């Protein structure tokens, strides 16, 4: 059997391990390279595809007032629940701004409805409430406009109120709030052509 070497950044290895596609973390045979900066576009290509072909949402269990350990544990639990619903999940780094606050970062997920589940929206709403989130971002199938869906009274007066987040845009390096997936980014912006 011929052996080949494939270089992957840490987040790709973590994703493969969480999906149980590899059983243990491989030992790096590479020295003198920063594996975090090796370009990979697999998650980004998947994200672009799903953002334009199915209903999708961004969601997290992350809360600034919790410890990193607690946030990571709750995010893993959330990811398992999303997979139990049979939704696709891609890790992302969110650069978001809560109302009246500065832009902050959090580990989030892009989740997508692979099987046209009529309960997708309601299930994501339930999970967002369950993890004490102020809102989640939702984009329906065949719609390029996304909405922030309130799941916490601190964010919006009436639970469930929709606020337009804007139209889907890929690669805008000037966006103030955006989601980073691998080497790419997407944002939802108002007043763009």
C-alpha positions in Angstrom: 0.0 0.0 0.0 1.3 3.4 -1.0 1.4 6.0 1.8 0.6 9.7 1.0 1.0 12.8 3.2 -1.8 15.3 3.3 -1.4 18.6 5.2 -4.4 19.9 7.0 -4.9 22.7 9.4 -5.9 21.9 13.0 -9.6 22.9 12.5 -9.9 20.5 9.6 -8.5 17.6 11.7 -10.8 18.5 14.6 -13.8 18.5 12.2 -12.8 15.1 10.8 -12.4 13.7 14.3 -15.7 15.0 15.5 -17.4 13.4 12.5 -15.6 10.2 13.4 -14.0 10.0 10.0 -10.6 9.6 11.6 -10.2 7.8 14.9 -7.2 9.6 16.4 -5.4 12.8 15.8 -2.5 12.1 13.4 1.0 13.0 14.4 2.5 15.8 12.4 5.4 14.7 10.3 6.0 18.3 9.1 8.5 20.5 10.8 9.1 24.2 10.1 5.5 24.8 8.9 2.6 26.6 10.6 -0.3 24.2 9.8 -2.8 27.0 10.7 -1.8 29.0 7.6 -1.8 26.2 5.0 -4.6 27.2 2.7 -7.5 24.8 2.4 -10.8 25.6 0.8 -12.8 22.4 1.5 -15.0 23.9 4.3 -15.3 27.2 2.5 -16.4 25.5 -0.8 -19.0 23.5 1.2 -20.2 26.6 3.0 -20.6 28.6 -0.3 -22.6 25.7 -1.8 -25.0 25.2 1.1 -25.5 29.0 1.7 -26.9 29.2 -1.9 -28.8 26.0 -2.2 -30.7 25.2 1.1 -32.1 26.8 4.2 -29.3 27.5 6.7 -28.6 29.3 10.0 -25.7 30.3 12.1 -25.9 29.4 15.7 -23.7 29.0 18.8 -23.9 28.1 22.5 -21.1 30.6 23.2 -21.7 33.3 25.9 -19.0 35.8 26.9 -19.7 35.5 30.6 -18.9 31.7 30.5 -15.5 30.2 30.7 -13.8 28.9 27.5 -14.0 25.4 28.8 -17.8 25.7 29.4 -18.4 27.4 26.0 -16.5 24.7 24.2 -18.3 21.9 26.0 -21.7 23.5 25.3 -20.8 24.1 21.6 -19.9 20.4 21.2 -23.2 19.5 22.8 -25.0 21.8 20.4 -23.1 20.3 17.4 -24.2 16.8 18.5 -27.8 18.0 18.7 -27.6 19.6 15.2 -26.2 16.3 13.8 -28.9 14.3 15.6 -31.4 16.4 13.6 -29.4 15.2 10.5 -28.4 18.8 9.7 -25.1 19.6 8.1 -22.6 21.5 10.3 -19.5 23.6 9.5 -17.5 25.3 12.1 -17.0 29.0 11.7 -15.5 32.0 13.6 -18.1 34.7 14.0 -17.3 38.4 14.2 -20.6 39.7 15.4 -22.0 42.8 17.1 -24.6 42.7 19.8 -26.9 45.7 20.0 -25.1 48.5 21.8 -21.8 46.6 22.0 -18.5 46.3 20.2 -17.8 43.6 17.6 -16.7 40.4 19.4 -15.7 36.9 18.2 -17.2 33.6 19.0 -17.0 30.0 17.8 -20.2 29.3 15.9 -21.7 26.8 13.4 -23.2 27.2 10.0 -25.9 24.6 10.0 -27.8 23.6 6.9 -31.0 21.7 6.1 -29.8 18.8 3.9 -33.2 17.0 3.9 -35.7 19.9 3.6 -36.9 19.3 7.1 -40.2 21.3 7.6 -39.1 21.8 11.3 -35.6 23.2 10.5 -36.5 26.8 11.5 -38.4 25.7 14.7 -35.6 23.3 15.7 -33.0 26.0 15.3 -35.2 28.5 17.2 -35.6 26.0 20.0 -31.8 25.3 20.2 -31.0 29.0 20.3 -33.4 29.5 23.2 -32.1 26.4 25.0 -28.6 27.7 24.9 -29.6 31.2 26.1 -28.8 33.0 22.9 -30.1 36.4 22.0 -30.7 35.4 18.4 -29.7 33.3 15.5 -29.2 34.2 11.8 -31.6 32.4 9.4 -31.6 32.3 5.6 -34.4 30.4 3.9 -34.0 28.3 0.8 -33.9 30.4 -2.4 -33.7 33.7 -0.4 -30.5 35.8 -0.5 -31.8 37.9 2.4 -31.1 36.6 5.9 -32.8 37.6 9.2 -31.8 37.8 12.8 -34.4 35.8 14.7 -34.7 36.9 18.3 -34.8 34.2 20.9 -34.1 36.3 24.0 -36.1 39.3 25.3 -32.8 41.2 25.9 -32.2 41.3 22.1 -35.7 42.0 20.8 -38.8 43.0 22.7 -41.0 40.2 21.4 -39.5 36.8 21.3 -39.3 35.6 17.7 -39.2 39.0 16.0 -37.3 39.1 12.7 -34.8 41.8 11.9 -33.3 41.9 8.4 -29.6 41.2 8.5 -29.2 41.8 4.7 -28.2 40.0 1.5 -25.6 37.3 1.3 -22.2 38.5 0.2 -19.0 36.5 -0.2 -15.5 37.8 0.4 -16.2 41.4 1.5 -13.0 42.3 3.4 -14.5 45.6 4.6 -17.5 44.0 6.3 -17.7 45.0 10.0 -19.5 41.8 11.0 -19.0 38.5 9.1 -18.4 34.8 9.5 -15.0 33.2 8.7 -15.0 29.6 7.3 -11.5 28.3 6.6 -9.9 30.8 4.3 -13.1 32.5 3.2 -15.7 34.8 4.7 -19.3 35.6 4.2 -21.5 38.4 5.4 -25.1 39.6 5.2 -25.3 43.3 4.3 -28.1 45.8 3.7 -28.2 48.1 0.7 -25.9 46.1 -1.7 -26.6 45.3 -5.3 
